[in-house]
Amino acid sequence: MPALPASLPDAIALVAEAVDARFDTLLAIPDDPRANLYACMRHAAIGGGKRLRPLLTIATADLFGVDRACAALVGTAIEAIHVYSLIHDDLPAMDDDDMRRGKPTAHKVYGEATAILAGDCLHALAFEVLADPGTHPDPFVRSELVLDLARAAGPSGMAGGQMMDLEAEKARFDLGTVTRLQQMKTGALIGAAVEAGAILGRVPPEGRVHLRGYAHDLGLAFQIADDLLDAEGDEALAGKKLRKDGEAGKETFLSLLGVDRARAQCTMLVDQAVQHLRGYGPEADLLRAIARYVVERDR
Amino acid sequence: MPALPASLPDAIALVAEAVDARFDTLLAIPDDPRANLYACMRHAAIGGGKRLRPLLTIATADLFGVDRACAALVGTAIEAIHVYSLIHDDLPAMDDDDMRRGKPTAHKVYGEATAILAGDCLHALAFEVLADPGTHPDPFVRSELVLDLARAAGPSGMAGGQMMDLEAEKARFDLGTVTRLQQMKTGALIGAAVEAGAILGRVPPEGRVHLRGYAHDLGLAFQIADDLLDAEGDEALAGKKLRKDGEAGKETFLSLLGVDRARAQCTMLVDQAVQHLRGYGPEADLLRAIARYVVERDR
């Protein structure tokens, strides 16, 4: 994989291509009764999304001169967790969504049973890739990648946050609880994507403090921007149904803060995220651009 | 954890207690909106089943003098994968079962959304436990455990086998395809349970050939016995609905072989499994007893 271009749109396009190529290899359709299962995984995994998580992994790994093909594969594993969560969140029993990334959702095309299994398979595949000696030769790096991603994906992270999100329809959460919910549901995996780059770079935990601060603030800013997009965005551009939170009576950053304060908070968090990178030179410009993109993408 | 008793029922009871204790710690209910998620995981994970997989891990690890508390924790992680698969397989979109292990299924008590997430959380927790330095100090052992379990759980193993099982209602599978289906759906995780004991015992891959043979034959024998139980067993004793395969028109070992040949095949596989252990002395008697138990449990 070539170096990431300085221009963010070019970097996004290059990472998207690299992730698609890796999913294409990992998810080659077998000539047996599992063909539909693989087709369903491909439908959900290939050709969609901004690939923010792999972009963060590769851009962070680049700070430390990590082999870029390795970082791309690790980023693809993290994206596999994100894709599995989208498949399961879209199910009728969960958020019941028909459209995702401008396409019908996985269960709409392949049925619920296949969609549930496709999510489960992507979940297992992510850990298979991270633990494979072909991905990284050092078992310490491999097991640290697995541990960090498993924590970010499980009940203390993404899946726990989705549970809180479902409960949000029944309870009235305050700002602290909404912040914690979003930090788990979205922030944990964004944090794992940055952390993976640092793990690959063999940065000791005490050297990751600023990168964690960056990821934390970026994750919250991203979610507030998502709330703003949900309230003000265009469904055709977003490729999915919008304004569902309001209809469900859920408290969000937007309902609790109002548009103006939410936008100000988002800008402040992005500034803070960039500030965390002050110890890095121009080599961190792409991470800075990613943070700024977050506030600007919904305009 | 004390040494496993020579008597199989006593060993099963001891392992069940050890696995329940570890799930009790791992799944402590938090005082926040995730309480139902944890309650659902506990409902499915604690107090049920024969705990065949952790028993196999601990009994295999015992051949090599592995620390028994460590083997019990690794066995619990493998059981977490089994439990997650039961939760998802029981969902209305999948096998639509109301009873499991003599209790209402997870989605019947907690609803489908919580059940899907509880399965996802147990899936992630299994890998979190295996990759945790507190489980085993050697990162090589940890990442090998993760790799082997991820392969056994994913599209080439358990989840892929469940997909083939769903397709079996639509197609007429031959004996070769049914064998492959069952080897993936049930055999892969039974194999991973034995393999984990060997990995913990630092047996090199070339030294695991006989243990793999044992697990392979045991897995198939187990599935044929399950088919016999399904056809001839008592629903109250089994704690779940039986005779569903026949109603769904699925080909099984039983429909393809008939009762007598299926029973003979099961006995032959158990003999073969025991033969694979001929290089071991009395220290492998528990593994031998587990194999024999498989043919006898449905009588």
Interface residues (C-beta under 8 A of the other chain):
Chain A: D32 P33 R34 N36 L37 Y38 M41 Y84 H88 L91 A93 M94 G111 E112 A113 T114 I116 L117 G119 D120 C121 H123 A124 L125 F127 E128 L130 A131 D132 P133 P139 F140 R142 S143 E144 V146 L147 A150 R151 A153 G154 P155 G157 A159 G160 Q162 M163 M164 L166 E167 A168 A171 F173 T177 L181
Chain B: D32 P33 R34 N36 L37 Y38 M41 Y84 H88 L91 A93 M94 G111 E112 A113 T114 I116 L117 G119 D120 C121 H123 A124 L125 F127 E128 L130 A131 D132 P133 P139 F140 R142 S143 E144 V146 L147 A150 R151 A153 G154 P155 G157 A159 G160 Q162 M163 M164 L166 E167 A168 A171 F173 T177 R180 L181
